[in-house]
């Protein structure tokens, strides 16, 4: 996968999947802007990994649920690098809230972080992407878009909305030469998964045809492929990375 000289922005890159994507992009030759909201220490660790791969790293904090901060993030990137080629909208929140416990405030917060945030970043980044080199966007969704999941209605609705946002952008931005896709990971080996009771974790694996959880590295590989020239004729798609669980 060759991304040498590309300028990438990964939101929510202080840990987990965002950090894995940032590292993989750097290994493929891209400079990476590492966005974070609160976890500066984690973002600095990701940035060090980018630099260790021989690429430039740029740390930018922002609350992307606020349109002004999303615009300022993109402006700072433009000032530093003069442009943008690749965008990964990974930042979000995943509170576990059953229907009868979701307050209007929590509903609004989850949609703001997981759906409005990517929209604000994409809107602000569009002028840079139009001038970019083989520009591409990947939005990080979830299999809950298809199966409802276990995180409650707000998260499922936001991630389903992200699929629609992806298709809308792909249709309108395609004539501009910008590809837009979505990746929907399933259960991933993570602190969240390890915190589950053992029977629940084993049941999750049993319901997955590959009989295991995925890894951040596996999901990151698919995301980076979609950003690369190898996927030059792929746009408007949602690629499910879940070991086949969505079929169960």
N, C-alpha and C positions, 0 to 999 in steps of 0.2 A: 504494500500500500504506500504510494508515493504522494506526500503532501508537502514537499520541500518548498519553503518560502511562503506558505500560506499563513494568513493571520486569522486566528480563531478566538472566539469568545465562548467560554463554557460557564453557564450560570450554575450556582450551587455547587462549586467545585472544591469545597473545603474538605469533603469526605465522601465516602461511598462511591456511587456510580459516577458522579461528577468528577471526583478526583481520578478515578480510573480512566475516564474519557480524556481528561487533560493529559495524563501521562502517555496514553496511547497516541494521541495526536502529536505530542512532542517527539515520540519515538519515530513517527512517520515523517517528521521534518517540519512540523508547523510551530510557529510561535503561538503562545497561548495566554490570553487574558483570563485570569482566575477570579471569578466573582464570588463573593461571599456576603452574608448578611451579618452574622455575629461571630462566627468561629474564625477569627483572624489567625490563630495558631495553626489550625488545620489548613487554611488557605496558604499560609507560608510554607507548610510542609509540601503541599502540592506544587507550589512555585519552585521550591528547591529541586523537586523531581524533574520539572520541566527544564530547569537550567542544567541539571546533571545530564540530561539527554542532549545537551548542546544547543538548546533553543532559548529564546527570550521569553520571560514571564512578566506579566503585569498584574498587580493586585488591585482590585477595585471593589470597595464595599458599596452596597446599595440595598434598599428595601424595594424590591421590584414591584410590589403591590401599589407603590406610589408612582404615578406616571412621571412626575418631575425627576425622581431619582433614576428611573430607567433611562430617561433622556440624558441625564448628566453622566451616567455610566457610559453610554455610547459616545458622548462628546469627549470624555476623557480618553477613551480608546482612540478616537479619531485624532486627537491632539498628539497622542504618543506615537501612533503607528501610521497615521494617514489614511487608514482604510480598514476594511474587514472583508474576509472571504468566506469564513465558515462560522456558523452560529449553532450552538447546542443549548436549547432551553431545558435545563434539568432542574432548576430550583423549584422547590415546592414543599408542602407540608402534608403529613399523612396521619392525622389524629384518628384514633379508633373511637367512633361515636355511633352507637345504635340510634335508630330513628327517634325514639322517644326521649333521647338526651341531647339532641342537637338544638341549640338555641339559634335564633336569627343572627346573632352576632358571630357565632362560630361558623354558620353557613356562609356568611359574607366573607369571613376571613379565609376560609379554605378556597372559595372560588377566586378571591382576589390573588392569593398566592399561586394557585395552580393553573388558572386560566387567564385572568386579567394580566398577570405579570408577563407571561410569554407574549401576549398581544402587545403590551406596551413596549417591550424590547424589540419585537419584530417591526413595529411601526417606526420606532426611532432609528433602527438599523437599516431600513430599506434603502435610503440614499447611498449608504456605504456599500451595501450588497450589490446594488445596481452597477456600481463602478468596480466591483471586485473581480477577482480572477476565478473563473469557474465557481461562482458562489453557490452555496448550499446551506440548507437549514435542516436540523433534526430536532423535533420536539419529543420530549420523553413523556410518554403516556403510561398506560398500565393495562393489564388484562382485565381490570375491573370495568373497563369500558364495555366489555363483552359479557362478563359474567356477574357483574354487580359487586363481587368481592366481599371483603369483610371489614372495610374501613368506614362504612356508613354512606349515606346518600350524598353528602356534599363532595366527598372525594371522587365517588363514582361519576357524579354529574360533571365535575370539573374535567376529569380525564376523558370522558366521552365528548365533552365540548372541545377539548384539544384536538381530537380527531377531525371534527368539523372545521376548526380553525386551520388545521394543516391543509385540508382539501381546498378550502377557500383561497388560501395563499398560493397553493400550488397552481390553481387554475388561473389566478390573476397575475402571478409573478412568472409563470412559465414563459410567456412571450418576452419577458425581460431577461431571460436566461438564468433565472434563479430556480433551483430545485428545492422543494420542501417536502419532507417526509416525517413520519412519526415512528418511534419504536415503542412497543408495549411490552415491557418485561413482566414476567410472572414471578413466582416466589424466588427470592435471591438469598443466598447464604450471607447473613448479616447479623449484627447485634439484635435487631428486631426479631428475626426468625429464631435466633438462639434463646431469646427470652420467653418463647412460647413453651407451654408445658410439653413434656416429651411425647405424650400420646397425640397431641395436636400436630406436632412437627412430623411425626411418623405418618399420620394420616394424610398430611399434605404431600409427602413424598409418594405415598401409595396411590394418590389420585393423579399423579403425574406419570405419563407413559415411560419417561426415562428414569423414573424411580429415584430422583434426587432433586436437590435445589440447584438453581443456576448460580453463576458467579458474576461479580461486577465486571470482571475481565471479559467474560463471554458476551455480555450485553454491550460493553464498550466496543468490542470488535465489530459488532453489527452496526453500531452508530458510526464508527469511523469509516466503515466500508461505504455506507450511504453518503457520507460526505466526500468520498474520493471519486476520481474520474472513472473508477471501475463501475460505478453506479450511474453513469452519465445519462442513461435513458430511463431512470427511475424517479418518478415524482408523484406526489399525492397519495402515497401508500402508507399503510400502517403495518409494520413488520412485528409480528408477535414472537417474543423470545421467552418461551415458558416451558420448554421440554414437552410440549403437547398437552399441557394441563387444560387449556381452554376447550379442548375437545371433550373433556370428561364430563 
